[in-house]
């Protein structure tokens, strides 16, 4: 494993704290607000998401144009293209259904605990179970594919 810059993990923690504060401040850590948005009763979160998309878009395009490499890892910035396949579609549907049922996504779930919404721990537990099930399923699929490719009939 490559040696990491000493500030790598502190910057990650700081970024998480800033995101959590932003989610709490914008009310996105409250499931009832998110559910009102998803039901089109309150479109205030749309403004938050558009503003966030603009800020990150400018930061990415400007950062890549000016810096060219990641400051803490030294790796070159590259565009990663992900094809739209069945796994992306199914994963997006599962994520969307979970978001719609609980009113919370993973980042906002942690921020919600930070503002005292402890019942959300049930949804976070479900997120962990879902992630574990996906990892188990993917490992099984890879093992089955590897076992099937070795036969010479």
C-alpha positions in Angstrom: 0.0 0.0 0.0 1.3 3.4 -0.9 2.4 5.8 1.9 -0.3 8.4 2.7 0.3 12.0 3.5 0.0 12.6 7.2 -2.9 15.0 6.7 -4.9 12.5 4.6 -7.2 11.2 7.4 -7.5 14.5 9.3 -8.7 16.1 6.1 -11.2 13.3 5.5 -12.6 13.8 9.1 -12.7 17.5 8.6 -14.6 17.1 5.3 -17.1 14.7 7.0 -17.7 17.3 9.8 -18.2 20.1 7.3 -20.7 17.9 5.3 -22.5 16.8 8.4 -22.8 20.4 9.6 -24.1 21.5 6.2 -26.6 18.6 6.1 -27.8 19.6 9.6 -27.9 23.3 8.9 -29.9 22.8 5.6 -32.4 20.5 7.4 -31.4 17.6 5.2 -30.6 15.5 8.4 -34.3 15.6 9.3 -36.2 12.7 7.6 -39.5 14.6 7.8 -38.1 17.5 5.8 -36.6 15.1 3.2 -39.9 13.2 2.9 -41.7 16.5 2.4 -39.3 17.2 -0.4 -39.7 13.8 -2.0 -43.5 14.3 -1.9 -43.1 17.6 -3.6 -44.6 19.5 -0.6 -41.4 21.5 0.1 -38.9 22.1 -2.6 -36.4 24.1 -0.4 -34.0 21.1 -0.5 -33.9 21.4 -4.3 -32.2 24.8 -3.8 -29.7 23.2 -1.4 -28.9 20.4 -3.8 -28.5 22.7 -6.8 -26.2 25.0 -4.8 -24.2 22.0 -3.7 -23.9 20.7 -7.3 -22.8 24.1 -8.5 -20.1 24.5 -5.8 -18.7 21.0 -6.3 -18.8 21.3 -10.1 -16.8 24.5 -10.0 -14.4 23.1 -7.5 -13.8 19.9 -9.6 -13.4 21.7 -12.9 -11.2 24.5 -11.4 -9.2 22.1 -9.3 -8.4 19.7 -12.1 -7.5 22.6 -14.4 -5.2 24.3 -11.9 -3.8 21.5 -9.7 -3.8 18.3 -11.9 -2.9 16.0 -9.0 -4.6 15.2 -5.7 -2.7 17.2 -3.0 -2.7 14.5 -0.4 -2.0 11.4 -2.6 -0.2 12.9 -5.6 -2.3 10.8 -7.9 -3.3 12.4 -11.2 -6.9 13.5 -11.6 -8.6 11.3 -14.2 -12.1 11.1 -15.4 -13.8 7.9 -14.5 -16.5 6.7 -16.7 -19.1 4.3 -15.4 -21.3 2.6 -17.9 -25.0 2.3 -17.3 -25.5 -1.4 -16.7 -28.0 -3.5 -14.8 -26.0 -3.2 -11.5 -26.1 0.6 -11.6 -29.8 0.6 -12.4 -30.8 -2.0 -9.7 -28.5 -0.3 -7.2 -30.0 3.1 -7.9 -33.6 1.8 -7.6 -32.8 0.1 -4.2 -31.1 3.3 -3.0 -34.0 5.4 -4.1 -36.6 3.1 -2.5 -34.6 3.1 0.8 -34.3 6.9 0.7 -38.0 7.2 0.1 -39.0 4.8 2.8 -36.6 6.2 5.5 -36.3 9.8 4.3 -32.6 9.6 4.8 -29.4 8.7 2.9 -26.2 7.5 4.5 -24.5 10.9 5.0 -27.6 12.6 6.3 -28.2 9.6 8.5 -25.0 10.1 10.4 -25.7 13.8 10.6 -29.1 13.0 11.9 -27.6 11.0 14.8 -25.4 14.1 15.5 -28.5 16.3 16.0 -30.0 13.8 18.4 -32.3 11.7 16.1 -31.3 8.3 17.7 -34.2 6.3 16.2 -32.5 6.8 12.8 -30.0 4.2 14.0 -32.5 1.6 12.8 -32.2 3.0 9.2 -28.4 3.1 9.5 -28.4 -0.5 10.7 -30.4 -1.4 7.6 -27.9 0.4 5.4 -25.1 -1.6 6.9 -27.1 -4.9 6.4 -27.8 -3.9 2.8 -24.1 -3.1 2.2 -23.1 -6.4 3.7 -25.7 -8.3 1.6 -24.5 -6.6 -1.5 -20.8 -7.4 -0.7 -21.8 -11.1 0.0 -23.8 -11.3 -3.2 -21.0 -9.8 -5.3 -18.4 -12.1 -3.7 -20.6 -15.1 -4.4 -21.2 -14.0 -8.0 -17.4 -13.6 -8.5 -16.7 -17.0 -7.0 -19.3 -18.7 -9.1 -18.0 -17.0 -12.3 -14.4 -18.0 -11.4 -15.4 -21.7 -10.7 -17.4 -21.9 -14.0 -14.6 -20.6 -16.2 -12.1 -23.3 -15.2 -13.8 -26.3 -16.8 -12.6 -27.8 -20.0 -15.3 -29.9 -21.6 
